[in-house]
Amino acid sequence: MKIRYPEPLLEGDLIAITAPSAGVEQALYPRLDRAIDFLKQKGFRIVEGECLRQNIKQCSASTDRIL
């Protein structure tokens, strides 16, 4: 079996950032913002998931949001 790798990201490509588990704590927002700014400076478009900056009882969203 041959491994297939995706093409490298190019300037103008869209990167979506989400929280797969607990969201980012407010104390870490400055670090997150620096990372996002770095990607934007490289020419990428960024979309933040609505749960990225939420952290309620160590979860990024309530179970009501699960499809």
C-alpha positions as a Markdown table, in Angstrom:
| # | Residue | x | y | z |
|---|---|---|---|---|
| 1 | Met | 0.0 | 0.0 | 0.0 |
| 2 | Lys | 1.3 | 3.4 | -1.0 |
| 3 | Ile | 0.9 | 6.3 | 1.4 |
| 4 | Arg | -0.7 | 9.4 | -0.2 |
| 5 | Tyr | 0.1 | 12.8 | 1.4 |
| 6 | Pro | -2.0 | 15.9 | 0.8 |
| 7 | Glu | -0.6 | 18.8 | -1.1 |
| 8 | Pro | 1.1 | 21.5 | 1.0 |
| 9 | Leu | -1.1 | 24.5 | 2.1 |
| 10 | Leu | -0.7 | 27.5 | -0.1 |
| 11 | Glu | -1.1 | 31.2 | 0.6 |
| 12 | Gly | -4.9 | 32.0 | 0.6 |
| 13 | Asp | -5.9 | 28.6 | 1.7 |
| 14 | Leu | -8.5 | 28.3 | 4.5 |
| 15 | Ile | -7.5 | 26.8 | 7.9 |
| 16 | Ala | -10.4 | 26.1 | 10.3 |
| 17 | Ile | -9.4 | 25.8 | 14.0 |
| 18 | Thr | -11.7 | 24.1 | 16.4 |
| 19 | Ala | -11.6 | 22.6 | 19.9 |
| 20 | Pro | -11.8 | 18.8 | 19.8 |
| 21 | Ser | -12.2 | 18.6 | 23.6 |
| 22 | Ala | -12.0 | 21.4 | 26.1 |
| 23 | Gly | -11.8 | 24.8 | 24.6 |
| 24 | Val | -8.9 | 27.2 | 25.2 |
| 25 | Glu | -8.9 | 28.8 | 28.6 |
| 26 | Gln | -9.1 | 32.6 | 28.7 |
| 27 | Ala | -5.7 | 32.9 | 30.2 |
| 28 | Leu | -4.3 | 31.3 | 27.0 |
| 29 | Tyr | -6.1 | 33.6 | 24.6 |
| 30 | Pro | -3.0 | 35.8 | 24.0 |
| 31 | Arg | -1.0 | 32.7 | 23.0 |
| 32 | Leu | -3.8 | 31.5 | 20.7 |
| 33 | Asp | -4.1 | 35.0 | 19.2 |
| 34 | Arg | -0.4 | 35.1 | 18.4 |
| 35 | Ala | -0.6 | 31.7 | 16.7 |
| 36 | Ile | -3.6 | 32.8 | 14.6 |
| 37 | Asp | -1.9 | 36.1 | 13.7 |
| 38 | Phe | 1.2 | 34.1 | 12.6 |
| 39 | Leu | -0.9 | 32.0 | 10.3 |
| 40 | Lys | -2.6 | 35.1 | 8.9 |
| 41 | Gln | 0.8 | 36.8 | 8.3 |
| 42 | Lys | 1.7 | 33.7 | 6.2 |
| 43 | Gly | -1.3 | 34.5 | 4.0 |
| 44 | Phe | -3.8 | 31.9 | 5.3 |
| 45 | Arg | -7.4 | 32.6 | 5.9 |
| 46 | Ile | -8.6 | 31.5 | 9.3 |
| 47 | Val | -12.0 | 30.5 | 10.6 |
| 48 | Glu | -12.5 | 29.8 | 14.4 |
| 49 | Gly | -15.0 | 27.2 | 15.5 |
| 50 | Glu | -17.6 | 28.7 | 17.7 |
| 51 | Cys | -16.5 | 26.5 | 20.6 |
| 52 | Leu | -12.8 | 27.2 | 20.4 |
| 53 | Arg | -12.8 | 29.9 | 23.1 |
| 54 | Gln | -15.4 | 28.1 | 25.3 |
| 55 | Asn | -14.5 | 25.9 | 28.3 |
| 56 | Ile | -17.4 | 24.9 | 30.4 |
| 57 | Lys | -16.7 | 22.1 | 32.9 |
| 58 | Gln | -13.7 | 21.0 | 30.8 |
| 59 | Cys | -15.8 | 20.8 | 27.6 |
| 60 | Ser | -15.9 | 23.1 | 24.6 |
| 61 | Ala | -19.7 | 22.6 | 24.1 |
| 62 | Ser | -22.7 | 21.1 | 25.8 |
| 63 | Thr | -24.0 | 17.7 | 24.9 |
| 64 | Asp | -27.0 | 19.4 | 23.4 |
| 65 | Arg | -24.9 | 20.4 | 20.5 |
| 66 | Ile | -24.0 | 16.8 | 19.5 |
| 67 | Leu | -25.8 | 15.7 | 16.3 |
